[in-house]
C-alpha cells in the first residue's frame, strides 16, 4: 500500500528530530481568492501540514472564531465543491504539503460519499477529520475513505479513557489528533503538563504520531506542546488573525495575508526550537 503525503511528512519530521506545525484555515475565509493566496503561502511561512476547514452552518465543536469564519465563507458562496477546487489550485504549485479537510459529515453526506471521495482524491486531498462521526459509524465514511487512499484521522480527548481508546484508534490513520482541553476550539490555554502525560498515554496504545490542538496561540505555546507531541495544531489563533485584519465591512485588506503568515512564522519557530533528540 502506498504511503500518503501525511505519512511521508511525519516520517521526515521524525528523521529531522522535530515536531510538525499543523495550521488550520477555513476554506473561503474571507473570500475564495484570499484563502487560496493564504493556502499557497502557508508552507513557506512554516506550515508542515495544512488543515482546511469545510464551512458548515452548525460547527458544534468550534468556538466563536471558527464559527464566524465559516459564516463569512458561506456568505461569499463557498461550497464543498469550491473547497476541493482550492486544493486543486494549490496542488498546481505544491505537490508535497499534506492537506487535510476538517469539518462535519453533513456537507459530505449531501455531496454523496462515493463522489466526494473520488473528487477529494483527484483534487489532492490527503486526509479527513470529521468530528461528528464516532468509531461506531466507521462504515459511513471512515472505511470507504481508507479504501480510497485517504487517511482518516480521529480525535482523542481528555475524557477518552483507556477503555475507549482502542475503539478510537482502530481505523485511525496518518496521526492521532489529541484535543488538549474539554470544550470548544480556542476556549482556553491547555495545561502543558497534563497534555504531555496524555500524549505519553496515547503513545502506549499506538505507533501513530500524536499531534495536539485546541488552545495554542503563540510560539511559546507551540514549543511547550512540541516537547512531548509529534505535532502542534493551531486554528483559532490563525482565524482570529484573519478576522483582526478585515476592514469594517468584513473585507480583506492588504494586511490580511501578512497577519496570518507572521503568526505562522512565530509558531513554526517555536516548534522548530525543540529538538526531539534533546527532549528525549
C-alpha positions, -999 to +999 in steps of 0.1 A: +000+000+000+014+034-010+021+059+017+003+092+019+018+127+020+008+128+057+027+096+065+057+108+045+058+142+061+057+128+097+084+103+088+105+132+075+099+152+107+109+122+128+141+119+109+147+156+114+142+151+152+114+178+154+077+181+157+055+195+130+033+225+127-003+219+115-021+251+105-059+254+101-077+280+080-113+280+068-118+275+031-132+306+015-125+329+045-129+358+040-132+351+002-121+324-022-092+343-038-077+354-005-080+319+011-062+305-020-034+330-016-031+321+021-031+284+013-002+289-011+018+309+014+014+287+045+042+262+037+068+289+031+058+305+064+065+272+082+034+250+080+043+214+077+007+202+073-024+222+064-060+216+077-086+232+055-119+238+072-150+228+053-175+256+061-207+244+077-237+262+092-236+244+126-200+237+136-208+225+171-172+216+182-159+250+172-156+282+191-169+317+181-138+324+159-141+294+136-179+296+136-176+332+124-151+322+097-175+295+084-203+321+082-180+346+064-171+319+038-207+307+033-218+342+027-195+345-002-210+314-018-183+289-007-194+253-012-177+219-007-170+217-044-153+251-043-133+239-012-120+210-034-112+234-061-090+254-037-070+222-031-067+215-068-054+251-074-029+247-045-016+214-059-006+231-092+023+247-073+028+223-043+027+185-046+043+178-012+025+196+016-002+174+031-038+188+031-065+175+054-101+185+051-116+191+085-153+195+094-186+178+097-204+150+080-235+167+067-219+185+037-201+153+027-233+133+031-252+158+009-224+157-017-225+119-017-198+098-001-185+080-033-185+112-053-168+132-025-140+106-020-134+104-057-133+142-061-113+148-029-086+123-040-085+138-075-081+173-060-051+162-040-066+158-005-046+135+018-068+130+048-101+138+066-111+148+101-148+146+106-156+154+141-191+142+144-186+106+132-178+083+161-160+049+156-194+032+157-202+049+123-169+038+105-188+022+076-203+056+067-171+073+057-140+061+076-136+027+059-145+040+024-120+068+029-092+044+039-101+022+009-098+053-014-063+060+000-072+089+023-060+089+059-090+091+084-078+110+114-096+105+147-097+128+177-089+117+213-099+140+242-091+143+279-122+121+285-111+093+262-101+067+288-081+035+282-113+015+277-125+038+249-091+045+233-088+012+213-121+019+195-109+054+187-076+041+173-089+011+155-092+026+120-073+059+126-045+066+100-020+093+095-019+106+130-040+109+162-053+143+170-054+149+207-078+177+218-059+193+247-089+208+265-125+198+271-149+222+253-148+241+220-119+253+199-100+284+211-117+284+245-087+282+269-050+276+272-041+239+278-023+226+309+010+216+292+020+191+319-013+173+316-011+173+278+024+157+279+011+130+302-019+124+279+003+121+248+025+096+266-005+075+275-019+075+239+016+066+226+014+034+247-015+023+226-004+033+190+027+038+169+010+066+151+022+102+156+002+122+181-005+159+174-021+183+199-045+211+192-071+235+208-058+265+227-024+270+211-020+307+205+018+315+203+052+303+195+058+297+232+027+275+235+037+256+204+072+249+218+057+237+251+035+212+232+062+201+208+084+189+237+060+159+241+039+157+209+048+149+173+029+179+161+010+211+171-022+222+156-032+259+155-065+270+142-085+297+162-054+319+166-049+320+128-086+325+121-085+354+146-056+369+127-077+368+096-106+385+114-085+411+130-071+422+096-105+428+080-120+462+074-152+475+090-173+457+063-156+424+069-135+426+037-099+416+033-072+443+035-036+445+024-027+433+059-047+400+059-022+376+044+008+391+063-011+389+096-015+352+092+019+343+078+036+364+106+019+343+132+027+311+114+064+320+113+063+326+151+046+293+157+070+275+134+100+290+152+085+277+185+080+242+172+114+241+155+132+253+186+125+220+203+148+191+193+133+157+198+168+143+203+173+167+232+138+163+246+143+125+247 
